[in-house]
Amino acid sequence: MGNTGPAELLAIWEAGLAHHGPGRALLLHRAARPESAADELRSLPVGEREADLYALRRALFGERMQIRAECGVCGEAMEFDLDARDLGVRPRERDGPLRVEEGEWTVEFRLPTVADLEAAAYAVAGAGGRAVGETGGRATSGAGGPGGGDGDGLLGEDVDVGGLVGVGAAGGEAAEASTAVARARRALLARCLVSVHRAGQPVPADRLPLAELPEPVQRKLAEAAEHADPAADVTLNVACPECGEATRAELDIASYLWAELDHWARDLLLDVHLLATAYGWSEPQILALSPLRRRYYLELCADG
């Protein structure tokens, strides 16, 4: 991680206000790997990016992640902590594509990259569906709830943000979300197929209707990808303390981290306003203060 002090983080936050999911994720990833160009970052496996974002999150806000979720059965609000050290396992280096054999099918494929994920999402949106990140089936981060960091990160401040775990919509929205996710998965698989053989005969991957791949083959492909790149898709399985039923949802670290950064930035700008008004200091002078000294001056302002 490069020089990510308060001024640099505010600049990242300001730039991210003009973007949405993929653009904000790229800005955060560049903060985690400032020496890498955007094209290089997009060419990394998805799990590599997620591991970088978890590392950035630990450096900025500490190891504890507080998650807020809603039970998909009874609607009960749930809160629990995760240890960021347990997440973000980097994919292993591979010399060649992954290989899956099932029945008469032999399929080789590569791990999806960040660029593949973005292209699949935009393909769904361009076909009239909603982008994958908008379907509600992923865990996103919600500001304003209890939670946040443990105060041991670089910023040295608790951040009042909890991760809101998305469990999907209801009725027609749920059906639309499921269709969009299925489209995105098909588009992603089409981009990542390297070779396909059926009964020993090659099948051109770029001409293969994905519906022809039997369900057991597609399931094995998903299992192989998850095993090779576990951080690419972090799925939580949370037991509801009220009804006992389990709720499954994915934790989107890019959205979670962005919400934390957004909440931190707005709080910091309020601090700048209060201290500039009280002491006449400039923004750079205030940002140069440590979080502890800044908090102490704010307490003096309140006492005075």
C-alpha positions as CSV (number, residue, x, y, z in Angstrom):
1,M,0.0,0.0,0.0
2,G,1.4,3.4,-1.0
3,N,1.0,6.8,0.7
4,T,-2.7,6.7,1.7
5,G,-2.9,9.5,4.3
6,P,-6.0,11.5,5.0
7,A,-5.4,13.9,2.1
8,E,-4.9,11.1,-0.4
9,L,-7.9,9.2,0.9
10,L,-10.1,12.3,0.6
11,A,-8.9,12.6,-3.0
12,I,-9.9,9.0,-3.7
13,W,-13.3,9.5,-2.1
14,E,-13.9,12.7,-4.1
15,A,-13.0,11.0,-7.4
16,G,-15.2,8.0,-6.5
17,L,-18.3,10.2,-6.1
18,A,-18.4,10.5,-9.9
19,H,-18.3,6.7,-10.3
20,H,-20.3,3.6,-9.4
21,G,-19.4,0.0,-8.4
22,P,-16.6,-0.9,-10.9
23,G,-15.1,2.5,-11.0
24,R,-15.0,2.8,-7.2
25,A,-13.5,-0.6,-6.9
26,L,-10.8,0.3,-9.3
27,L,-10.0,3.5,-7.4
28,L,-9.7,1.5,-4.2
29,H,-7.6,-1.1,-5.9
30,R,-5.2,1.5,-7.2
31,A,-4.9,2.8,-3.6
32,A,-3.9,-0.8,-2.5
33,R,-1.5,-1.2,-5.5
34,P,-0.4,2.3,-6.5
35,E,2.5,1.0,-8.5
36,S,0.1,-0.9,-10.9
37,A,-1.6,0.6,-14.0
38,A,-5.4,0.3,-14.4
39,D,-5.1,-2.3,-17.2
40,E,-2.8,-4.4,-15.1
41,L,-5.3,-4.3,-12.2
42,R,-8.1,-5.3,-14.5
43,S,-6.2,-8.3,-15.7
44,L,-5.8,-9.8,-12.2
45,P,-8.0,-12.7,-11.0
46,V,-11.0,-11.4,-9.1
47,G,-9.8,-13.0,-5.9
48,E,-6.4,-11.2,-6.2
49,R,-8.3,-7.9,-6.2
50,E,-10.5,-8.9,-3.3
51,A,-7.4,-9.9,-1.3
52,D,-5.8,-6.5,-2.0
53,L,-9.0,-4.8,-0.9
54,Y,-9.2,-6.8,2.3
55,A,-5.5,-5.9,3.0
56,L,-6.3,-2.2,2.4
57,R,-9.3,-2.4,4.7
58,R,-7.2,-4.0,7.5
59,A,-4.6,-1.2,7.0
60,L,-7.1,1.6,7.1
61,F,-9.8,0.5,9.5
62,G,-8.4,-2.5,11.4
63,E,-9.3,-6.2,11.5
64,R,-12.8,-6.3,12.9
65,M,-15.6,-6.0,10.3
66,Q,-19.1,-5.5,11.7
67,I,-21.8,-6.9,9.5
68,R,-25.5,-6.1,9.5
69,A,-27.9,-8.6,7.9
70,E,-31.6,-9.2,7.6
71,C,-33.0,-12.7,7.9
72,G,-34.4,-13.8,4.6
73,V,-37.2,-15.7,6.3
74,C,-38.5,-13.6,9.2
75,G,-36.8,-10.3,8.4
76,E,-35.1,-10.1,11.8
77,A,-32.1,-7.7,11.9
78,M,-28.8,-9.5,12.7
79,E,-25.4,-8.1,13.6
80,F,-22.2,-10.0,13.9
81,D,-18.4,-9.5,13.6
82,L,-16.0,-10.9,11.1
83,D,-12.2,-10.9,11.3
84,A,-10.8,-9.5,8.1
85,R,-7.7,-11.7,8.6
86,D,-9.8,-14.7,7.8
87,L,-10.8,-13.3,4.5
88,G,-9.0,-12.5,1.2
89,V,-7.0,-15.7,0.6
90,R,-5.0,-15.1,-2.6
91,P,-5.4,-17.6,-5.5
92,R,-2.5,-19.9,-6.1
93,E,-0.2,-19.4,-9.0
94,R,-1.1,-21.6,-11.9
95,D,0.9,-22.7,-15.0
96,G,-2.1,-23.3,-17.2
97,P,-5.9,-23.4,-17.3
98,L,-8.1,-25.3,-14.9
99,R,-9.5,-28.6,-16.2
100,V,-12.8,-30.3,-15.4
101,E,-13.9,-33.7,-16.5
102,E,-17.5,-34.9,-16.2
103,G,-19.0,-37.8,-18.2
104,E,-18.2,-37.2,-21.9
105,W,-17.2,-33.6,-21.3
106,T,-13.7,-32.2,-20.8
107,V,-13.6,-28.4,-20.2
108,E,-10.6,-26.2,-19.7
109,F,-11.0,-22.6,-18.5
110,R,-9.1,-19.8,-16.8
111,L,-10.0,-17.9,-13.7
112,P,-12.2,-14.9,-14.3
113,T,-10.4,-11.6,-14.1
114,V,-11.7,-8.2,-13.0
115,A,-12.1,-7.2,-16.6
116,D,-14.2,-10.4,-17.2
117,L,-16.4,-9.5,-14.3
118,E,-17.0,-6.0,-15.5
119,A,-17.7,-7.1,-19.1
120,A,-20.2,-9.7,-17.9
121,A,-22.0,-7.1,-15.8
122,Y,-22.2,-4.6,-18.6
123,A,-23.3,-7.3,-21.0
124,V,-26.3,-8.1,-18.8
125,A,-27.1,-4.4,-18.4
126,G,-26.8,-3.9,-22.2
127,A,-29.2,-6.8,-22.8
128,G,-31.9,-5.0,-20.8
129,G,-31.2,-6.6,-17.4
130,R,-29.7,-4.9,-14.3
131,A,-26.0,-5.1,-13.6
132,V,-25.0,-7.9,-11.3
133,G,-24.1,-5.5,-8.5
134,E,-27.7,-4.1,-8.6
135,T,-29.6,-7.3,-8.2
136,G,-29.5,-7.4,-4.4
137,G,-27.9,-10.8,-4.2
138,R,-24.6,-9.5,-3.0
139,A,-23.6,-8.2,0.3
140,T,-23.2,-4.5,0.2
141,S,-22.2,-2.0,2.9
142,G,-24.6,0.4,4.5
143,A,-23.6,3.5,6.3
144,G,-25.2,4.9,9.4
145,G,-25.6,1.6,11.3
146,P,-23.7,0.4,14.3
147,G,-20.3,-1.1,13.6
148,G,-17.1,-0.3,11.7
149,G,-13.4,-0.7,12.4
150,D,-11.7,-1.6,15.6
151,G,-9.6,1.6,15.7
152,D,-6.3,-0.1,15.0
153,G,-5.9,0.8,11.4
154,L,-3.9,3.6,9.8
155,L,-6.7,6.1,10.2
156,G,-6.9,5.3,13.9
157,E,-10.6,6.0,14.2
158,D,-13.8,4.0,14.6
159,V,-16.0,4.2,11.6
160,D,-19.8,3.9,12.2
161,V,-20.6,1.6,9.3
162,G,-22.0,-1.9,9.2
163,G,-22.1,-4.2,6.2
164,L,-25.6,-4.8,5.0
165,V,-25.9,-8.3,3.7
166,G,-28.1,-8.4,0.7
167,V,-30.4,-11.4,0.6
168,G,-32.3,-10.7,-2.6
169,A,-35.6,-9.1,-3.4
170,A,-39.1,-10.5,-3.3
171,G,-41.6,-11.4,-6.0
172,G,-41.0,-10.1,-9.5
173,E,-37.8,-8.3,-8.4
174,A,-36.4,-11.6,-7.1
175,A,-37.1,-13.3,-10.4
176,E,-35.5,-10.5,-12.3
177,A,-32.5,-10.6,-10.1
178,S,-32.1,-14.4,-10.5
179,T,-32.4,-14.0,-14.3
180,A,-29.7,-11.3,-14.4
181,V,-27.3,-13.3,-12.3
182,A,-27.8,-16.3,-14.6
183,R,-27.1,-14.2,-17.6
184,A,-24.0,-12.8,-16.0
185,R,-22.7,-16.2,-15.1
186,R,-23.2,-17.4,-18.7
187,A,-21.5,-14.3,-20.1
188,L,-18.6,-14.9,-17.6
189,L,-18.2,-18.5,-18.5
190,A,-18.2,-17.7,-22.2
191,R,-15.3,-15.4,-21.7
192,C,-13.3,-17.8,-19.6
193,L,-13.6,-21.0,-21.6
194,V,-10.3,-22.2,-23.1
195,S,-11.3,-25.5,-24.7
196,V,-14.3,-27.9,-24.7
197,H,-14.3,-31.5,-25.8
198,R,-17.2,-33.8,-26.0
199,A,-16.6,-37.5,-26.4
200,G,-13.1,-36.7,-27.4
201,Q,-14.2,-34.3,-30.1
202,P,-13.3,-30.6,-29.9
203,V,-16.3,-28.2,-29.6
204,P,-15.4,-24.5,-30.6
205,A,-15.8,-22.7,-27.2
206,D,-16.9,-19.5,-28.9
207,R,-19.7,-21.2,-30.7
208,L,-20.9,-23.4,-27.8
209,P,-24.4,-22.6,-26.5
210,L,-23.8,-22.7,-22.8
211,A,-27.2,-24.3,-22.3
212,E,-25.6,-27.4,-23.9
213,L,-23.2,-27.8,-21.0
214,P,-25.0,-30.2,-18.6
215,E,-25.8,-28.9,-15.1
216,P,-23.2,-31.3,-13.5
217,V,-20.5,-29.9,-15.7
218,Q,-21.4,-26.3,-14.9
219,R,-21.5,-27.2,-11.2
220,K,-18.1,-28.7,-11.4
221,L,-16.8,-25.7,-13.2
222,A,-18.1,-23.4,-10.4
223,E,-16.6,-25.7,-7.7
224,A,-13.2,-25.8,-9.4
225,A,-13.2,-22.0,-9.7
226,E,-14.2,-21.5,-6.1
227,H,-11.5,-23.9,-4.9
228,A,-8.8,-22.2,-7.0
229,D,-9.9,-18.6,-6.1
230,P,-11.8,-18.7,-2.8
231,A,-11.7,-15.0,-2.2
232,A,-13.5,-14.2,-5.5
233,D,-16.9,-15.1,-3.9
234,V,-17.2,-14.8,-0.1
235,T,-20.6,-16.2,0.8
236,L,-21.9,-15.8,4.4
237,N,-24.2,-18.4,6.0
238,V,-25.8,-16.7,9.0
239,A,-28.2,-18.4,11.4
240,C,-31.0,-16.2,12.5
241,P,-31.2,-16.0,16.4
242,E,-34.9,-15.4,16.1
243,C,-36.2,-18.1,13.8
244,G,-33.1,-20.3,13.5
245,E,-33.2,-20.3,9.7
246,A,-30.0,-19.7,7.7
247,T,-29.5,-16.7,5.4
248,R,-26.9,-16.9,2.6
249,A,-25.5,-13.8,0.9
250,E,-22.2,-12.7,-0.6
251,L,-19.9,-10.1,1.1
252,D,-18.9,-7.5,-1.4
253,I,-15.7,-6.1,0.0
254,A,-15.5,-3.2,-2.6
255,S,-18.9,-1.9,-1.6
256,Y,-18.3,-2.4,2.1
257,L,-14.9,-0.6,2.0
258,W,-16.4,2.2,-0.1
259,A,-19.2,2.8,2.4
260,E,-16.6,2.9,5.2
261,L,-14.5,5.4,3.3
262,D,-17.5,7.5,2.4
263,H,-18.6,7.7,6.0
264,W,-15.1,8.4,7.3
265,A,-14.6,11.2,4.6
266,R,-17.8,13.0,5.5
267,D,-17.0,12.9,9.2
268,L,-13.5,14.1,8.5
269,L,-14.8,17.1,6.5
270,L,-17.1,18.0,9.3
271,D,-14.1,18.0,11.7
272,V,-12.2,20.2,9.2
273,H,-15.1,22.6,9.1
274,L,-15.3,22.8,12.9
275,L,-11.6,23.2,13.5
276,A,-11.1,25.7,10.7
277,T,-14.0,27.8,12.1
278,A,-12.6,27.6,15.7
279,Y,-8.9,28.1,15.0
280,G,-8.6,29.5,11.4
281,W,-6.5,26.6,10.3
282,S,-6.3,25.4,6.7
283,E,-7.5,22.0,5.5
284,P,-3.9,20.7,5.0
285,Q,-2.9,21.9,8.5
286,I,-5.9,20.0,10.0
287,L,-5.3,16.9,8.0
288,A,-1.7,16.9,9.1
289,L,-2.8,16.4,12.7
290,S,-3.0,12.8,14.1
291,P,-6.5,11.5,14.7
292,L,-5.9,11.7,18.5
293,R,-4.8,15.3,18.4
294,R,-7.6,16.3,16.1
295,R,-10.1,14.6,18.5
296,Y,-8.6,16.4,21.4
297,Y,-8.9,19.8,19.8
298,L,-12.5,19.0,18.9
299,E,-13.2,18.2,22.6
300,L,-11.7,21.6,23.5
301,C,-14.0,23.3,21.0
302,A,-17.0,21.5,22.6
303,D,-15.9,22.4,26.1
304,G,-15.4,26.0,25.2
